[in-house]
């Protein structure tokens, strides 16, 4: 959700919380994400956490624990669930914005 293509941006180039949540809801309700419950959960978690705090503080272990039920002490090098899911999410978002989300004002 980093790219903004309309006037919904603030002067510093960021988008409003409302615009980001509207974009999130469009993506989550799309046909592209209809059968991707875990990816919807991952995207929701990442967007909500980014809106609520410093996105640089979001850590792979936290995502693994919160979204995928891993222990906070799990080793992401031995269990790449978050990296694999993030890659799938990027592909799914690319598909969404190529078709259903072509005209979406926020990406």
N, C-alpha and C positions, 0 to 999 in steps of 0.2 A: 504494500500500500504506500510505497514511497513516492510514486509518480503522481502528480496532480496535473490534470489537463484543462481545468476551468478556473473561473474566478472564485472558486471556493477556498482558495489559498489565502493565508494571512500574508501581510507584507513581507515577512521573513521567509516565505516559501513553504511553511508548514500548512497542513490542512486542519480544519476544525475537528474536534472530537466527534461532533454530530455527523460531519461529512464522512469521516473514517468509518463510523459505525453503520451509516447508511450503505456505504460501499461493501462492508463486511456482510451485511444482511442480504444484499443482492447476490453476492458470491455464494453464500451459504444456501440460499434458496434456489440456486440455479440448477439446471439439468446436469451440468458437468459435475456437480458435487452431490447429486442425488443419492448415489450409491457409495459414498466415500465418507462414512461417519467419522472414522478416525482422523481423516484429513481435515474435516470440518472442525473437529475438536481441537486439533493442532493449530489451525489457522485462528480460530476464536481465541485460544489461549495466548498466542503470540501477539495478536492485535490488542487484546485487552491489557496484557501485561505491558506492552509498549506504550499504550495510552496512559496507563496508570503510573509508570515509572520510567526511569532512564533505560532505553532499549539496550544500551551497552552492558547493562547489568544482567540481562537475560542469559542464563547459562544452560548448556546442553544437559547437565545433570538435573537441573530444576525442571526442564521440559520433560525429561525422561521420567522423573518422579511424578509430576503433576498430571501428565497426559497419558503416559504409558505404564504407570504403576510400579516403576522401578524404585528400589531403595535409593535414598539420597547418596549413599556411599557406592553405588554401582559405578563400574569403570566403563565410560563411553568408548574406550579403545577396544574393549572386548565385546561390547554390545552396542553396535552402531545404529540402534533402532531410530534414534532422533535424526541422524544424518540421512539415513535411507528414506525416512518419511519426509524430511525437508526436501529432498530431491524429487520425490513423487509429488509433493505439494507444488513445487515450482513448475513441473510439467503440467499439472492440472490447472494451475492459474494461467499458464501460457495458452492452453486450450480454451479456457473460459474467455479470456480477453481477445482471442482470435475470432470467436463466434458470438456467443451471447453477450459478452461484455464490451464489444467493439465501441459502443457509444458511451460507456460509463465515464462519468466525469472524473473519477478518482481511481487510480491504480495503485 
